[in-house]
Amino acid sequence: MVKKLIGCVVLVALTAAGVQACSQSPGASQRPGAPGMLDISAGCLGNNSEVEEAAAAPGHVYADWIGCGGIGFAWSADSGGHFSAPVAVPGSLGHSWDPAIAVAGDGTVYVSYMHADGAVGLPGTSMYPVVAASRDHGASFAQTHSLFPPKPGDWGDRDFIAVGPAGHVYLTWDYGPSGSEVKLLCARSGSCAYTNGDFNAVIQASSDGGRTWGPIIPVEPRFPLGGGYSAPLVLGPAGRIDIVYEGHPTSQRTLAVQPGYEFFASSPDGTHWPASPPALWPANGTVALPTWWIDGDISADAAGNLYVTWDTQTAAADIGWLTYSADGGRTWSVPIRVTPDTDRAPHITESAGGQAGIAYIAWQTSAPAPGYATYLRPFSIRHGWLGPAVMVSAKYGNAAVWPGDTFGIAQLPGGRISLTWGSAVGASKKSAIYATVVTS
């Protein structure tokens, strides 16, 4: 193990007076200092990117990412002070991508990822989620289950996972009955988006800790042409499931997709979903087709308040937004601008709920500074922004090297925030996974 350095970034006294920080965002002064960056993917060959993370008391932190020949995994038992050596999740070697992670109340760690049983794009190849479970805090994964599609030749992408009490596990993913209909739109230094296809945000559930799974259930209307990508989720009171997904209108004749919006959907049981879910603030702009990153995230604080982040794209600017709901998603606040710079660079925007009425908003962007950097800013429903944004990545990453479509963020005991991200720093031509802890 490598000792992690927790540096000078401190978010102090979450009050209306603000938050003191020793590093600031673009638009403020340059950083006088920086937190330590621990490379938790050290030893994994090739590119390491697209990290997700989860945390559980008393101080466990878990991270998974694309890397180590499949899906990389590392864990910490001391709130990010040290991490285990990285390993590949069993069963993930080969064609695996898009990991997600969650921890149950009993300490069971669930890692999900997408997998293809052949070369992606070839006729007959099936693409489906896999869920691996560890009941010894990530030391081993004795249980692995593949959620095979109804028929071969489907399309599948970006999964998210959440766990509730009594062994209930929920998994969302992007499902299309016909992979041959999908047409890609790939970025030179990013991931791929889509121009055509039968895309649908769907959910599957398990009531026995991930050993068996129920059928594919569409979250959005108009299946099989729902136009849904990416559907992160949180579990609310009494088992309510809250989802935000990226929905794109789809032509029934050509299967061409158009620029879309973020939609909110809530279900009491994971089976029944609204027939007309609301688009979140469509007047603020659309999600453009070339958006290769995961555009949209949802989290909840200790009181159950919901926070949704996303970014919109125009010819002039890409802007990150935040909206929140204090009534279970029935009404939402007017969108609040998150990102201060005005440019067309990606702004991957995410959040983690904290104590009642508090959320931590983070984003990763390659502008306006000389490469990728990750920022964090605390927010209060009552007081608004609690201080300036903090640059939590000590070094800039090469803007020409893909860092992944996501980064990781989770709250730790004592109000600390753990962050993980992909970045190619220095002279490296490949991305690594870095971690740090910001103390409030």
C-alpha positions in Angstrom: 0.0 0.0 0.0 1.0 3.6 -0.6 0.5 6.2 2.0 -1.9 8.9 0.8 -1.2 12.5 1.4 -4.2 14.6 2.4 -3.2 18.1 1.4 -4.2 21.6 2.4 -7.7 21.8 0.8 -10.1 22.4 3.7 -13.7 23.5 3.4 -14.3 25.1 6.7 -17.5 26.0 8.6 -20.5 25.4 6.3 -22.3 28.5 7.1 -23.7 31.5 5.2 -20.4 33.2 5.8 -18.9 30.9 3.3 -16.1 28.3 3.0 -12.4 29.1 3.2 -10.3 27.3 0.7 -6.6 27.2 -0.2 -7.4 26.5 -3.8 -9.8 28.2 -6.1 -11.5 27.7 -9.4 -11.0 29.4 -12.8 -12.2 33.0 -12.5 -10.6 33.3 -9.0 -7.0 33.5 -8.1 -4.6 30.6 -8.9 -4.1 27.8 -6.5 -1.5 28.6 -3.7 -1.5 24.9 -2.8 -3.0 21.6 -3.7 -4.0 18.3 -2.0 -2.1 15.2 -2.5 -2.9 12.9 -5.4 -2.7 9.2 -4.8 -2.5 7.0 -8.0 -4.7 4.1 -7.0 -4.3 2.4 -10.4 -0.6 2.1 -10.1 0.5 -1.2 -11.6 -2.4 -1.5 -14.0 -1.1 -1.4 -17.5 -2.7 0.6 -20.3 -5.3 3.4 -19.9 -7.2 3.7 -16.7 -10.4 5.8 -16.9 -14.0 6.3 -16.0 -13.9 5.8 -12.3 -16.9 5.5 -9.9 -16.8 5.3 -6.2 -18.8 4.5 -3.1 -18.2 4.9 0.7 -19.6 3.3 3.8 -19.1 3.8 7.6 -16.9 3.7 9.5 -14.4 4.6 6.7 -14.5 2.3 3.8 -14.0 3.7 0.3 -14.4 1.6 -2.9 -13.5 2.6 -6.4 -13.9 0.8 -9.8 -12.9 1.9 -13.3 -12.1 0.8 -16.8 -8.6 -0.6 -16.5 -6.4 -3.5 -15.3 -7.4 -5.4 -18.4 -11.1 -5.2 -17.6 -12.7 -3.4 -14.6 -10.1 -2.2 -12.1 -11.0 -2.2 -8.4 -9.3 -0.8 -5.2 -10.5 -0.2 -1.7 -9.6 1.7 1.4 -10.4 0.9 5.1 -9.2 4.2 6.5 -11.2 6.9 4.7 -8.8 7.1 1.8 -5.6 7.2 3.8 -4.4 4.0 2.1 -5.7 1.9 -0.8 -5.3 -1.7 -1.6 -3.3 -2.7 -4.7 -5.6 -2.6 -7.7 -7.1 -5.8 -9.1 -9.4 -6.7 -12.0 -12.9 -7.6 -11.0 -13.4 -11.4 -11.6 -15.2 -12.0 -14.9 -14.4 -8.5 -16.4 -11.3 -9.3 -18.5 -11.9 -8.7 -22.2 -14.7 -6.6 -23.5 -15.9 -4.8 -20.3 -16.7 -1.1 -19.7 -18.8 1.4 -17.8 -18.4 0.3 -14.1 -20.7 1.4 -11.3 -20.5 0.6 -7.6 -22.7 0.6 -4.5 -22.5 -0.6 -0.8 -25.4 -2.2 1.1 -26.1 -1.6 4.7 -24.6 -4.9 5.7 -21.4 -4.0 4.0 -21.8 -6.0 0.8 -20.0 -4.3 -2.1 -21.7 -4.5 -5.5 -19.7 -3.8 -8.7 -21.6 -3.6 -12.0 -20.2 -3.2 -15.5 -21.2 -3.8 -19.1 -19.8 -6.7 -21.0 -19.9 -8.0 -24.5 -19.6 -11.7 -25.4 -17.8 -11.0 -28.6 -16.3 -8.1 -30.6 -18.5 -5.1 -30.1 -20.3 -4.2 -33.4 -20.2 -7.7 -34.9 -23.6 -9.3 -35.7 -24.8 -11.6 -32.9 -22.7 -10.0 -30.2 -24.7 -9.6 -27.0 -24.0 -6.6 -24.7 -25.3 -6.9 -21.1 -24.6 -5.9 -17.5 -22.7 -8.0 -15.0 -23.0 -7.6 -11.3 -20.3 -8.9 -8.9 -20.8 -9.0 -5.1 -18.2 -9.0 -2.3 -19.2 -9.8 1.2 -15.7 -9.3 2.7 -15.3 -5.5 2.0 -13.8 -6.0 -1.5 -11.1 -8.5 -0.6 -12.8 -11.0 -3.0 -15.8 -11.3 -5.2 -17.4 -14.7 -4.8 -20.6 -13.9 -6.6 -21.0 -12.9 -10.2 -24.2 -12.7 -12.2 -24.7 -11.8 -15.9 -28.0 -10.2 -16.8 -28.3 -11.7 -20.3 -30.7 -9.9 -22.8 -33.8 -11.6 -24.2 -32.0 -12.3 -27.5 -28.5 -12.0 -28.9 -27.5 -9.1 -31.0 -28.7 -6.4 -28.7 -27.1 -3.1 -27.8 -26.2 -2.2 -24.2 -24.3 0.6 -22.4 -23.8 2.6 -19.2 -25.1 0.9 -16.1 -25.8 2.4 -12.6 -26.5 0.4 -9.4 -28.1 1.2 -6.1 -28.9 -1.0 -3.0 -31.7 -0.9 -0.4 -32.5 -2.9 2.7 -33.1 -6.6 2.8 -31.0 -7.5 -0.2 -32.8 -5.3 -2.7 -30.6 -4.2 -5.6 -31.5 -2.0 -8.5 -29.6 -1.7 -11.8 -30.3 0.7 -14.6 -28.7 0.4 -18.1 -29.2 1.6 -21.6 -30.8 -1.2 -23.7 -31.5 -1.5 -27.4 -33.1 -4.6 -28.9 -31.0 -4.3 -32.1 -27.3 -3.4 -31.9 -27.1 -3.3 -35.7 -29.3 -0.1 -35.7 -26.8 1.8 -33.6 -24.5 4.4 -35.3 -21.7 5.9 -33.3 -20.4 9.5 -33.1 -16.9 9.3 -31.6 -14.6 12.1 -30.3 -10.9 12.2 -31.1 -9.9 12.5 -27.5 -13.1 11.3 -25.8 -15.7 8.5 -25.8 -18.5 7.8 -28.3 -22.0 9.2 -28.5 -24.8 8.2 -31.0 -26.6 9.4 -34.0 -29.1 6.5 -34.6 -30.4 3.6 -32.6 -33.2 2.1 -30.5 -32.1 3.4 -27.1 -34.0 2.9 -23.9 -33.3 3.6 -20.2 -34.3 0.4 -18.4 -34.2 -1.1 -14.9 -33.8 -4.5 -13.4 -34.2 -5.5 -9.8 -33.0 -8.3 -7.4 -34.6 -9.1 -4.1 -31.9 -11.7 -3.0 -28.7 -9.7 -3.0 -28.0 -10.0 -6.7 -28.3 -13.7 -7.1 -31.3 -13.6 -9.4 -32.8 -10.7 -11.3 -36.2 -9.7 -12.6 -37.0 -8.7 -16.2 -36.0 -5.6 -18.2 -38.5 -2.8 -17.4 -38.5 0.4 -19.4 -38.2 3.5 -17.3 -39.3 5.9 -20.0 -42.3 5.8 -22.4 -42.2 4.9 -26.1 -40.2 1.7 -25.7 -38.4 0.5 -27.8 -37.7 4.0 -29.2 -37.5 5.8 -25.9 -34.3 7.6 -26.8 -32.9 7.1 -23.3 -29.2 7.0 -22.4 -27.6 7.0 -18.9 -30.0 6.7 -15.9 -28.3 7.3 -12.5 -30.5 6.5 -9.6 -30.9 7.0 -5.8 -33.3 5.3 -3.4 -35.6 7.4 -1.4 -38.0 6.9 1.6 -40.0 3.7 1.7 -38.2 2.2 -1.2 -38.9 5.0 -3.7 -36.6 4.9 -6.7 -35.6 8.3 -8.2 -33.9 8.4 -11.6 -32.6 11.1 -13.9 -32.0 10.1 -17.5 -30.9 11.7 -20.7 -33.8 11.5 -23.3 -33.4 12.1 -27.0 -36.4 12.2 -29.4 -36.0 9.4 -31.9 -37.4 9.1 -35.4 -39.6 6.1 -35.8 -38.7 5.9 -39.5 -34.9 6.3 -39.5 -34.1 5.8 -35.8 -32.1 9.1 -35.9 -31.9 10.8 -32.6 -32.1 14.5 -31.9 -30.6 16.7 -29.1 -32.3 15.9 -25.9 -33.0 16.9 -22.3 -32.6 15.5 -18.8 -35.8 13.8 -17.5 -36.8 13.0 -13.9 -38.8 9.8 -13.1 -39.8 8.3 -9.8 -41.3 4.9 -9.0 -42.6 3.4 -5.7 -41.5 -0.1 -6.7 -39.3 0.0 -9.8 -42.1 -1.5 -11.9 -44.5 1.4 -12.4 -43.1 4.5 -14.0 -44.8 7.8 -15.1 -46.2 7.9 -18.6 -45.1 11.5 -19.1 -42.0 12.2 -17.0 -41.0 15.9 -16.9 -38.0 17.3 -18.7 -35.9 19.3 -16.3 -35.7 22.9 -17.4 -35.7 22.5 -21.2 -35.5 26.3 -21.7 -31.9 26.2 -20.4 -30.7 24.3 -23.4 -30.3 20.8 -24.8 -27.8 17.9 -24.5 -26.1 17.9 -27.9 -25.5 14.6 -29.9 -21.7 14.7 -29.7 -21.8 14.7 -25.9 -19.6 11.7 -25.1 -19.5 12.1 -21.3 -22.2 11.0 -18.9 -24.4 14.1 -18.9 -26.6 14.0 -15.8 -26.3 12.9 -12.2 -28.6 12.6 -9.1 -27.9 12.5 -5.4 -29.7 12.9 -2.1 -28.7 14.5 1.2 -29.4 13.1 4.7 -32.9 14.7 4.7 -33.9 13.2 1.3 -33.5 16.4 -0.7 -32.6 15.6 -4.3 -29.9 17.3 -6.3 -29.6 16.9 -10.1 -26.6 18.2 -12.1 -26.1 18.2 -15.9 -24.6 20.4 -18.6 -26.1 21.9 -21.8 -24.3 22.6 -25.1 -24.6 25.4 -27.6 -22.4 26.6 -30.4 -20.9 29.1 -27.9 -20.6 27.3 -24.6 -21.0 24.2 -22.5 -22.5 25.1 -19.1 -23.0 22.9 -16.0 -26.2 23.3 -14.0 -27.7 22.4 -10.6 -31.3 22.0 -9.6 -32.7 20.6 -6.4 -36.0 19.4 -5.0 -37.2 19.4 -1.4 -40.4 17.5 -2.1 -39.4 14.2 -3.7 -39.1 15.6 -7.2 -42.6 17.1 -7.5 -41.1 20.6 -7.9 -37.5 21.7 -8.7 -35.6 24.9 -8.1 -34.7 27.3 -10.8 -31.4 26.0 -12.3 -28.2 27.4 -10.8 -25.1 27.8 -12.9 -22.3 25.6 -11.7 -19.4 26.2 -14.0 -17.9 29.7 -14.2 -16.0 29.5 -17.5 -17.5 30.2 -20.9 -16.2 27.8 -23.5 -17.1 24.6 -25.4 -15.0 22.2 -23.3 -16.8 19.3 -21.6 -18.0 19.9 -18.0 -18.7 16.5 -16.4 -20.8 17.6 -13.5 -21.7 15.4 -10.5 -22.8 15.8 -6.8 -22.8 14.1 -3.4 -25.5 14.8 -0.8 -24.2 15.7 2.6 -26.0 16.7 5.8 -29.6 18.0 5.6 -29.7 20.8 3.0 -26.1 20.5 1.9 -24.6 19.0 -1.3 -21.1 18.9 -2.7 -21.0 19.8 -6.4 -18.0 18.8 -8.5 -17.0 18.9 -12.1 -14.1 17.9 -14.4 -13.2 20.0 -17.4 -10.3 20.6 -19.8 -10.8 24.4 -19.8 -9.9 27.1 -19.5 -6.7 26.0 -17.9 -4.0 23.8 -19.7 -5.7 20.5 -19.3 -8.2 18.4 -17.3 -8.8 19.5 -13.7 -11.4 18.5 -11.1 -13.2 21.1 -9.0 -15.5 21.0 -5.9 -17.9 23.5 -4.4 -20.3 23.2 -1.5 -23.9 24.2 -1.8 -26.7 24.9 0.7 -30.4 24.9 -0.2 -30.8 27.7 2.4 -27.8 29.9 1.6 -26.7 29.0 -1.9 -23.0 28.6 -2.6 -20.9 28.4 0.6 -17.7 29.6 -0.9 -15.5 29.5 -4.0 -14.8 26.4 -6.0 -11.7 24.4 -5.0 -9.4 22.7 -7.5 -8.9 19.3 -5.9 -6.6 17.9 -8.6 -3.0 18.9 -7.9 -1.9 18.6 -11.5 -3.5 19.2 -14.9 -4.2 16.2 -17.2 -3.5 16.1 -20.9 -6.6 17.3 -22.7 -5.8 15.0 -25.6 -6.1 11.9 -23.4 -9.5 10.6 -22.5 -10.0 10.6 -18.7 -13.3 8.7 -18.8 -17.0 9.8 -19.0 -17.3 10.0 -15.2 -15.4 10.6 -12.0 -16.1 9.5 -8.4 -17.5 11.4 -5.5 -18.7 10.2 -2.1 -19.2 11.6 1.4 -17.1 10.2 4.2 -17.8 10.4 8.0 -17.1 13.8 9.5 -18.2 15.6 6.4 -15.1 14.8 4.4 -15.5 14.2 0.6 -13.6 11.6 -1.3 -13.0 12.2 -5.0 -11.5 10.0 -7.7 -10.8 10.9 -11.3 -8.9 9.9 -14.4 -6.1 12.0 -15.8 -2.9 11.8 -17.8 -0.5 14.0 -15.9 3.0 15.1 -16.7 4.5 13.4 -19.7 2.2 10.4 -19.5 0.3 9.4 -22.6 -2.2 7.3 -20.6 -4.7 8.2 -18.0 -4.4 6.9 -14.4 -6.9 7.0 -11.5 -6.2 9.5 -8.8 -7.8 10.0 -5.4 -7.9 12.6 -2.7 -9.9 13.6 0.3 -11.3 17.1 1.0 -12.0 17.9 4.6 -14.8 20.1 5.7 
